[in-house]
Amino acid sequence: MKPYRIETTCVQGGYTPKNGEPRQIPIVQSTTFKYDTGEDMGKLFDLEASGYFYTRLQNPTNDYVAAKIAALEGGTAAMLTSSGQAANFFAMFNLASCGDHMVASSSIYGGTFNLISVTMAKMGIETTFVSPDCTDEELNAAFRPNTKLVFGETIANPALTVLDIEQFARAAHAHGVPLIIDNTFATPVNCRPIEWGADIVTHSTTKYMDGHGACVGGAIVDGGKFDWMAHKEKFPGLCTPDESYHGITYAEKFGRSGAFITKCTAQLMRDFGSIQSPQHAFYLNLGLESLHVRMARHCENGQKVAEFLQKHPKVLRVSYCGLPGDKYYERAKKYLPNGSCGVAPPAPPTGR
Ligand SMILES: Cc1ncc(COP(=O)(O)O)c(C=O)c1O
Protein backbone atom coordinates (compact mmCIF):
# COMPACT_ATOMS: atom_id res chain seq x y z
CA MET A 1 0.00 0.00 0.00
CA LYS A 2 1.24 3.50 -0.83
CA PRO A 3 2.05 5.60 2.27
CA TYR A 4 -0.73 8.00 3.24
CA ARG A 5 -0.44 11.63 2.19
CA ILE A 6 0.19 13.96 5.12
CA GLU A 7 -3.46 15.12 5.10
CA THR A 8 -4.66 11.54 5.46
CA THR A 9 -2.05 10.78 8.14
CA CYS A 10 -3.35 13.73 10.19
CA VAL A 11 -6.73 11.98 10.30
CA GLN A 12 -5.92 8.27 10.06
CA GLY A 13 -2.35 7.87 11.34
CA GLY A 14 -1.47 5.91 14.46
CA TYR A 15 -4.79 4.18 15.07
CA THR A 16 -6.53 1.66 12.83
CA PRO A 17 -9.77 0.45 14.39
CA LYS A 18 -10.94 -3.01 13.48
CA ASN A 19 -14.48 -4.04 12.71
CA GLY A 20 -16.84 -2.85 15.46
CA GLU A 21 -14.18 -0.92 17.36
CA PRO A 22 -14.61 2.78 18.24
CA ARG A 23 -13.83 5.26 15.45
CA GLN A 24 -12.17 7.69 17.85
CA ILE A 25 -9.16 6.63 19.88
CA PRO A 26 -10.27 5.27 23.26
CA ILE A 27 -9.21 7.29 26.31
CA VAL A 28 -7.63 4.68 28.57
CA GLN A 29 -8.01 6.54 31.85
CA SER A 30 -6.22 3.99 33.97
CA THR A 31 -3.00 4.20 35.96
CA THR A 32 -2.47 0.45 36.00
CA PHE A 33 -3.32 -2.61 33.94
CA LYS A 34 -4.51 -6.06 34.98
CA TYR A 35 -2.43 -9.25 34.68
CA ASP A 36 -3.19 -12.77 35.84
CA THR A 37 0.32 -13.74 36.79
CA GLY A 38 3.43 -12.06 38.09
CA GLU A 39 5.29 -13.68 35.21
CA ASP A 40 3.17 -11.78 32.63
CA MET A 41 3.93 -8.58 34.46
CA GLY A 42 7.63 -9.42 34.81
CA LYS A 43 8.02 -9.85 31.05
CA LEU A 44 6.61 -6.38 30.47
CA PHE A 45 8.79 -4.88 33.16
CA ASP A 46 11.89 -6.51 31.65
CA LEU A 47 10.92 -5.25 28.16
CA GLU A 48 10.68 -8.91 27.04
CA ALA A 49 7.08 -8.39 25.90
CA SER A 50 5.23 -5.30 24.70
CA GLY A 51 2.17 -4.05 26.54
CA TYR A 52 1.14 -1.81 29.39
CA PHE A 53 1.56 -1.96 33.12
CA TYR A 54 1.82 1.59 34.44
CA THR A 55 0.76 4.79 32.66
CA ARG A 56 3.85 6.77 33.73
CA LEU A 57 5.75 4.54 31.30
CA GLN A 58 3.18 3.86 28.60
CA ASN A 59 -0.52 4.19 27.92
CA PRO A 60 -2.46 3.04 24.82
CA THR A 61 -4.08 6.45 24.18
CA ASN A 62 -0.70 8.19 24.30
CA ASP A 63 0.81 5.51 22.08
CA TYR A 64 -1.82 5.99 19.35
CA VAL A 65 -1.09 9.71 19.27
CA ALA A 66 2.68 9.25 19.45
CA ALA A 67 2.43 6.81 16.52
CA LYS A 68 0.49 9.41 14.53
CA ILE A 69 3.16 12.07 15.20
CA ALA A 70 5.91 9.57 14.27
CA ALA A 71 4.10 8.91 10.98
CA LEU A 72 3.63 12.64 10.33
CA GLU A 73 7.36 13.28 10.83
CA GLY A 74 8.47 10.16 8.95
CA GLY A 75 10.07 8.70 12.09
CA THR A 76 10.27 5.17 13.47
CA ALA A 77 9.21 5.79 17.09
CA ALA A 78 7.83 8.59 19.23
CA MET A 79 6.72 9.45 22.74
CA LEU A 80 4.54 12.14 24.29
CA THR A 81 5.64 14.32 27.19
CA SER A 82 3.77 16.67 29.50
CA SER A 83 5.18 19.79 27.78
CA GLY A 84 7.50 20.98 25.05
CA GLN A 85 10.07 21.84 27.73
CA ALA A 86 10.06 18.23 28.90
CA ALA A 87 10.39 17.02 25.30
CA ASN A 88 13.49 19.13 24.63
CA PHE A 89 15.05 18.33 27.99
CA PHE A 90 14.46 14.58 27.58
CA ALA A 91 15.73 14.56 23.99
CA MET A 92 19.00 16.25 24.99
CA PHE A 93 19.48 14.58 28.37
CA ASN A 94 18.96 11.17 26.76
CA LEU A 95 22.33 11.75 25.07
CA ALA A 96 24.28 14.24 27.16
CA SER A 97 25.14 14.08 30.85
CA CYS A 98 27.52 15.70 33.33
CA GLY A 99 30.87 16.47 31.65
CA ASP A 100 29.40 16.47 28.13
CA HIS A 101 29.02 19.30 25.64
CA MET A 102 26.37 20.34 23.12
CA VAL A 103 26.25 22.68 20.11
CA ALA A 104 23.07 24.73 19.70
CA SER A 105 21.76 27.43 17.43
CA SER A 106 21.69 30.75 19.30
CA SER A 107 18.31 31.55 17.73
CA ILE A 108 15.91 29.37 19.73
CA TYR A 109 12.92 29.73 22.06
CA GLY A 110 13.87 31.61 25.26
CA GLY A 111 12.67 28.78 27.49
CA THR A 112 14.95 26.32 25.70
CA PHE A 113 17.83 28.81 25.87
CA ASN A 114 17.37 29.01 29.66
CA LEU A 115 17.06 25.24 29.95
CA ILE A 116 20.35 24.77 28.10
CA SER A 117 22.37 27.74 29.33
CA VAL A 118 21.27 27.75 32.97
CA THR A 119 19.68 24.51 34.16
CA MET A 120 21.60 22.01 32.04
CA ALA A 121 24.79 24.00 32.67
CA LYS A 122 24.18 23.50 36.41
CA MET A 123 23.97 19.79 35.66
CA GLY A 124 27.48 19.97 34.19
CA ILE A 125 26.49 20.02 30.51
CA GLU A 126 28.18 22.85 28.61
CA THR A 127 26.86 24.34 25.37
CA THR A 128 28.44 26.37 22.60
CA PHE A 129 25.89 28.56 20.83
CA VAL A 130 26.39 29.30 17.14
CA SER A 131 24.59 31.69 14.84
CA PRO A 132 21.98 29.99 12.61
CA ASP A 133 23.81 31.81 9.79
CA CYS A 134 27.29 30.60 10.70
CA THR A 135 29.72 29.36 8.06
CA ASP A 136 30.73 25.69 7.92
CA GLU A 137 34.08 26.68 9.49
CA GLU A 138 32.40 28.45 12.41
CA LEU A 139 30.05 25.53 12.94
CA ASN A 140 32.80 22.91 12.85
CA ALA A 141 34.91 24.97 15.26
CA ALA A 142 32.14 24.72 17.89
CA PHE A 143 32.57 20.95 18.31
CA ARG A 144 34.67 19.36 21.05
CA PRO A 145 35.66 15.73 21.63
CA ASN A 146 32.88 15.47 24.27
CA THR A 147 30.12 17.00 22.07
CA LYS A 148 27.07 14.73 22.10
CA LEU A 149 24.49 16.51 19.94
CA VAL A 150 23.51 19.54 17.89
CA PHE A 151 20.24 21.38 18.55
CA GLY A 152 18.24 23.93 16.55
CA GLU A 153 14.72 25.02 15.59
CA THR A 154 13.34 24.78 12.05
CA ILE A 155 11.78 28.24 12.48
CA ALA A 156 12.98 29.90 15.66
CA ASN A 157 10.54 31.33 18.19
CA PRO A 158 10.31 34.34 18.14
CA ALA A 159 13.09 35.53 15.80
CA LEU A 160 11.69 33.50 12.87
CA THR A 161 15.16 32.60 11.64
CA VAL A 162 15.06 29.57 9.36
CA LEU A 163 17.74 26.96 10.05
CA ASP A 164 19.81 25.43 7.27
CA ILE A 165 18.97 21.91 8.47
CA GLU A 166 21.18 20.21 5.87
CA GLN A 167 24.21 22.27 6.89
CA PHE A 168 23.69 21.52 10.60
CA ALA A 169 23.03 17.81 9.92
CA ARG A 170 26.20 17.56 7.80
CA ALA A 171 28.32 19.07 10.56
CA ALA A 172 26.70 16.94 13.29
CA HIS A 173 27.24 13.73 11.33
CA ALA A 174 30.83 14.64 10.42
CA HIS A 175 31.46 14.80 14.19
CA GLY A 176 29.60 11.54 14.90
CA VAL A 177 26.61 13.05 16.71
CA PRO A 178 22.90 13.44 15.91
CA LEU A 179 20.98 16.61 15.06
CA ILE A 180 17.91 17.38 17.17
CA ILE A 181 15.40 19.75 15.58
CA ASP A 182 12.52 21.44 17.40
CA ASN A 183 9.89 21.55 14.66
CA THR A 184 7.15 23.26 16.70
CA PHE A 185 6.57 26.28 14.45
CA ALA A 186 6.74 24.56 11.06
CA THR A 187 4.97 21.32 12.04
CA PRO A 188 5.42 18.29 9.75
CA VAL A 189 2.78 19.78 7.44
CA ASN A 190 5.27 22.45 6.35
CA CYS A 191 8.65 20.78 6.97
CA ARG A 192 9.81 17.26 7.79
CA PRO A 193 13.32 17.76 9.23
CA ILE A 194 14.16 14.03 9.14
CA GLU A 195 13.99 14.19 5.33
CA TRP A 196 16.66 16.93 5.44
CA GLY A 197 19.02 14.93 7.69
CA ALA A 198 17.78 15.58 11.24
CA ASP A 199 17.88 12.55 13.54
CA ILE A 200 15.51 13.49 16.35
CA VAL A 201 12.55 15.88 16.13
CA THR A 202 10.84 17.53 19.10
CA HIS A 203 7.60 19.46 19.49
CA SER A 204 5.79 21.70 21.85
CA THR A 205 2.41 20.23 20.90
CA THR A 206 0.93 23.10 22.93
CA LYS A 207 1.09 25.25 19.78
CA TYR A 208 -0.19 24.30 16.32
CA MET A 209 -0.52 20.56 16.95
CA ASP A 210 -3.07 21.04 19.73
CA GLY A 211 -4.29 24.12 17.94
CA HIS A 212 -7.10 25.05 20.31
CA GLY A 213 -5.19 26.46 23.28
CA ALA A 214 -6.45 23.51 25.30
CA CYS A 215 -3.49 21.37 26.40
CA VAL A 216 0.18 21.87 27.18
CA GLY A 217 2.15 18.95 25.76
CA GLY A 218 5.25 17.76 23.94
CA ALA A 219 6.51 15.02 21.68
CA ILE A 220 9.83 13.44 20.69
CA VAL A 221 10.26 11.55 17.40
CA ASP A 222 13.22 9.39 16.42
CA GLY A 223 14.08 9.25 12.71
CA GLY A 224 15.62 5.83 13.34
CA LYS A 225 18.64 6.52 11.11
CA PHE A 226 21.42 7.38 13.53
CA ASP A 227 23.84 4.48 14.03
CA TRP A 228 24.51 4.62 17.79
CA MET A 229 26.71 1.53 17.75
CA ALA A 230 29.03 3.11 15.15
CA HIS A 231 29.74 5.82 17.77
CA LYS A 232 29.45 3.67 20.87
CA GLU A 233 32.25 5.45 22.75
CA LYS A 234 30.21 8.67 22.59
CA PHE A 235 26.90 7.13 23.67
CA PRO A 236 27.53 4.69 26.53
CA GLY A 237 23.95 5.24 27.75
CA LEU A 238 22.63 3.63 24.59
CA CYS A 239 25.47 1.23 23.78
CA THR A 240 26.43 -0.31 27.14
CA PRO A 241 24.24 -2.18 29.65
CA ASP A 242 21.84 -0.04 31.71
CA GLU A 243 22.26 -1.44 35.21
CA SER A 244 19.20 0.54 36.34
CA TYR A 245 17.12 -1.42 33.83
CA HIS A 246 18.16 -5.06 34.20
CA GLY A 247 21.37 -4.64 32.18
CA ILE A 248 19.62 -3.88 28.89
CA THR A 249 21.77 -2.44 26.08
CA TYR A 250 19.21 -0.34 24.23
CA ALA A 251 21.06 -0.02 20.90
CA GLU A 252 21.57 -3.79 20.73
CA LYS A 253 18.09 -4.84 21.79
CA PHE A 254 16.04 -2.21 19.96
CA GLY A 255 18.34 -1.22 17.07
CA ARG A 256 18.40 2.13 15.34
CA SER A 257 14.65 2.33 15.02
CA GLY A 258 13.75 1.92 18.69
CA ALA A 259 16.75 2.46 20.99
CA PHE A 260 16.44 6.22 21.53
CA ILE A 261 12.75 6.31 22.45
CA THR A 262 12.92 3.10 24.51
CA LYS A 263 15.79 4.47 26.60
CA CYS A 264 14.06 7.84 26.93
CA THR A 265 10.91 6.11 28.19
CA ALA A 266 12.50 3.43 30.34
CA GLN A 267 14.99 5.78 32.05
CA LEU A 268 13.88 9.39 31.82
CA MET A 269 10.11 8.99 31.93
CA ARG A 270 10.54 6.43 34.69
CA ASP A 271 12.69 8.81 36.74
CA PHE A 272 11.30 12.27 35.90
CA GLY A 273 7.72 11.24 35.18
CA SER A 274 6.69 14.08 32.86
CA ILE A 275 3.98 12.02 31.19
CA GLN A 276 1.13 13.52 29.19
CA SER A 277 -2.27 12.50 30.56
CA PRO A 278 -4.33 10.22 28.28
CA GLN A 279 -7.12 12.82 28.35
CA HIS A 280 -4.73 15.46 26.98
CA ALA A 281 -3.44 13.02 24.38
CA PHE A 282 -7.03 12.57 23.21
CA TYR A 283 -7.48 16.34 22.81
CA LEU A 284 -4.12 16.56 21.05
CA ASN A 285 -5.30 13.93 18.59
CA LEU A 286 -8.41 15.97 17.81
CA GLY A 287 -6.13 18.93 17.07
CA LEU A 288 -3.89 16.81 14.84
CA GLU A 289 -6.90 15.74 12.76
CA SER A 290 -7.25 19.28 11.41
CA LEU A 291 -3.56 20.31 11.46
CA HIS A 292 -3.19 20.20 7.67
CA VAL A 293 -6.21 22.48 7.17
CA ARG A 294 -5.25 24.92 9.92
CA MET A 295 -1.59 25.28 8.91
CA ALA A 296 -2.54 26.44 5.43
CA ARG A 297 -4.84 29.09 6.94
CA HIS A 298 -2.26 30.14 9.58
CA CYS A 299 0.27 30.73 6.79
CA GLU A 300 -2.24 32.66 4.69
CA ASN A 301 -3.09 34.84 7.71
CA GLY A 302 0.59 35.25 8.68
CA GLN A 303 1.45 36.35 5.15
CA LYS A 304 -1.36 38.93 5.12
CA VAL A 305 -0.41 40.30 8.55
CA ALA A 306 3.27 40.50 7.51
CA GLU A 307 2.38 42.34 4.28
CA PHE A 308 0.11 44.72 6.20
CA LEU A 309 2.79 45.45 8.81
CA GLN A 310 5.44 45.92 6.15
CA LYS A 311 3.45 48.79 4.66
CA HIS A 312 2.48 50.29 8.03
CA PRO A 313 4.12 53.71 8.63
CA LYS A 314 4.76 52.99 12.31
CA VAL A 315 6.52 49.66 11.70
CA LEU A 316 10.21 49.84 10.91
CA ARG A 317 10.70 46.27 9.73
CA VAL A 318 8.92 42.89 9.77
CA SER A 319 10.53 39.47 10.13
CA TYR A 320 8.63 36.93 8.05
CA CYS A 321 10.32 34.44 5.77
CA GLY A 322 7.35 34.54 3.38
CA LEU A 323 8.16 38.17 2.47
CA PRO A 324 10.34 38.57 -0.62
CA GLY A 325 13.50 40.33 0.56
CA ASP A 326 13.40 38.79 4.04
CA LYS A 327 16.80 37.45 5.09
CA TYR A 328 15.35 33.91 5.19
CA TYR A 329 13.11 34.08 2.11
CA GLU A 330 15.37 31.91 -0.08
CA ARG A 331 16.05 29.36 2.68
CA ALA A 332 12.34 29.16 3.40
CA LYS A 333 11.63 28.44 -0.28
CA LYS A 334 13.83 25.36 0.09
CA TYR A 335 12.71 24.06 3.49
CA LEU A 336 9.19 25.50 3.71
CA PRO A 337 7.84 25.58 0.15
CA ASN A 338 4.20 25.40 1.26
CA GLY A 339 4.39 28.09 3.95
CA SER A 340 6.11 28.66 7.28
CA CYS A 341 3.87 29.57 10.22
CA GLY A 342 1.40 32.16 11.43
CA VAL A 343 3.79 34.26 13.51
CA ALA A 344 4.91 37.55 11.93
CA PRO A 345 6.57 39.77 14.54
CA PRO A 346 7.31 43.41 13.73
CA ALA A 347 11.08 43.66 14.40
CA PRO A 348 12.43 46.31 16.79
CA PRO A 349 14.83 48.83 15.23
CA THR A 350 17.84 46.87 16.52
CA GLY A 351 16.47 43.45 15.52
CA ARG A 352 17.81 41.40 12.62
C1 LIG B 1 9.77 26.33 19.73
C2 LIG B 1 9.32 26.00 21.11
N1 LIG B 1 9.86 24.92 21.73
C3 LIG B 1 9.48 24.57 22.99
C4 LIG B 1 8.57 25.32 23.69
C5 LIG B 1 8.19 24.91 25.09
O1 LIG B 1 6.96 24.27 25.02
P1 LIG B 1 5.89 24.19 26.22
O2 LIG B 1 5.42 25.58 26.49
O3 LIG B 1 4.87 23.27 25.67
O4 LIG B 1 6.61 23.61 27.39
C6 LIG B 1 7.98 26.45 23.09
C7 LIG B 1 6.99 27.25 23.81
O5 LIG B 1 6.64 28.35 23.42
C8 LIG B 1 8.38 26.79 21.77
O6 LIG B 1 7.86 27.84 21.13
The ligand as a Gaussian input file, in Angstrom:
#p B3LYP/6-31G(d) Opt

LIG

0 1
 C        9.772000      26.333000      19.734000
 C        9.323000      25.996000      21.110000
 N        9.860000      24.917000      21.733000
 C        9.484000      24.575000      22.989000
 C        8.572000      25.319000      23.687000
 C        8.187000      24.914000      25.094000
 O        6.958000      24.268000      25.021000
 P        5.893000      24.193000      26.223000
 O        5.420000      25.575000      26.488000
 O        4.866000      23.274000      25.674000
 O        6.611000      23.607000      27.393000
 C        7.981000      26.445000      23.090000
 C        6.990000      27.254000      23.814000
 O        6.639000      28.346000      23.423000
 C        8.377000      26.787000      21.769000
 O        7.864000      27.840000      21.130000

